């Protein structure tokens, strides 16, 4: 029997990786000339006919802040970041803190304060609290004529350099450095103060290291590049004149065993850091360092998963850890890291394919949805909602290709032309795209006059969301009408470049990767708004859509470099969403109180996790699920590839659908995920829906459900077994280990476990012993019945 089940499992696994025969393959479009050099990507080989960059008409925004208040004059001639990790430093008074791992850092009144934050949490939110543990400033004002409290003199992917003009102090704020590094010039006496009481203060004999113990149980270490004489009072430390480097680090948990590590690496300091796209699905960190010795940095949990094995060229100090809202930060020695995310294949159509017997139902819905397409019926002029509508129509074209029903494509093509061209030509009534030269980016006509219009698009909020939908629709239209694509290519690339530009050149029209954070490895959506908790992002799935759509644009135009970069950013965004937004039962990323009550984070901030949404309270779970799912695309399957988590998430959400007033559109997203493991139940619910999200359609939902492979009986039995056995944990039956004949089957069934080594843990009675998984299936009926009987 075991051999028979093993053979059946092998057949199942083999089938799951075979793409079904596609009934339709679109005709090869007319061959266009080789793609010219992308204005945003480098370094593709030079072409004989380079694409001329296109800029939308320039505008003078009335709502944007003045960047010259905080940026050095030498930086103002180039595009500036609008969603960066240090954005608070250049907004309003520049005095809100930013989380630069592992410290919260605040610049105010020509001083810089740092906090090793503690955490407050309950079932609704988690946040790190700022306390000015140490504040550094000059003892005297060295430049009384200075009008600025601080100046950003340079920035890079992983760092920002902040100068205090009146203090002769320059801070190299490098993300992931356990040390705060300060360069002091001009023989300046300095002051270090604290809101706590200093209970112990000592130095080494060379006067290059001081140990400061505070009454909040923190221990801070101060290192200097040359001898310095420091004296202390109750809550302050002062120095004589000094020029050189000062490095300050908190001793984690005040544990002496970490002190030797900080001592060893105190002499080598980073001044900047870049992230380099070296090859497909490989991101390399390179830090510029000074001093001597090796460089010590800190990696967050996703970094650690993406660092390759022993050949990575770095040394991971597993026992050297700092606390963080993003998970423990672990020491890594090395001035160059290579991060290698799991590759993601970008496809126009479904990953699994659709069986021909499902075509009829899809085509019936397709005909109705296409018939309803009418450009004159669109009443919105919002760049967000308009983008969703045209992307929805573009989905219909690709589904029509997949089910071999090409009759509707001409009408879809006409609809897309009629709706997209006015935005690209500047003839759309009531709104349109314009170029802001002050910060360097696209704004809308409405957003240039009203900071709240288009969800803050005019102040650079949600750019990847809005433009991602436009890029998707344009990519599909360029695919089905290559001549149109060639005509509008420059405009299409300009939209895409606004959030996808990789160039560091000052002559670029757009800032580098406007929304994507190359240290956190996901996007931010906050724009030029000051927030006490830093940047934030709500919808990870719309961020994935942006980079997925950019990769599709690369497919449409034969731009392999754009395909590679878009695919990699989508892969990183997916893995970040799975790390920080998807809250799994029993996971230790967040505190137990929060984990127990939540399966997704509502809004993720640099310094906070919130269960609520911008538009909905925490108990509207269908919205919390839906905003992490929409839009439904082939890549949604990759984002929600963990079947175990999907079941947890849907189970957590379903009770919310009983609330009065739940929107039909939000129900559709819940049923979408339910369909990944219970196709027939979800299909019946979708057929009974009375409405759909404005970016979704019945056609798209049916396409999704019918492209889910029917559950194999063996997998169905094993999944049901897992569900039944999980109930035993509530009853208190002990944990036992099981072996399995098929690792791949285990991965398919128990995909909630991150690594194969953990795939065999199941709950059952102790006397069952180490049965093989296939043999356990014989007991399924008895197990499920017994468990249900005991619970009831």
Order of alpha helices (4+ residues) and beta strands (2+ residues): alpha-beta-beta-beta-beta-beta-beta-beta-beta-beta-beta-beta-beta-beta-beta-beta-beta-beta-beta-alpha-beta-beta-beta-alpha-beta-beta-beta-alpha-alpha-alpha-beta-beta-alpha-alpha-alpha-beta-beta-beta-alpha-alpha-alpha-beta-beta-alpha-alpha-alpha-alpha-alpha-alpha-alpha-beta-alpha-beta-alpha-alpha
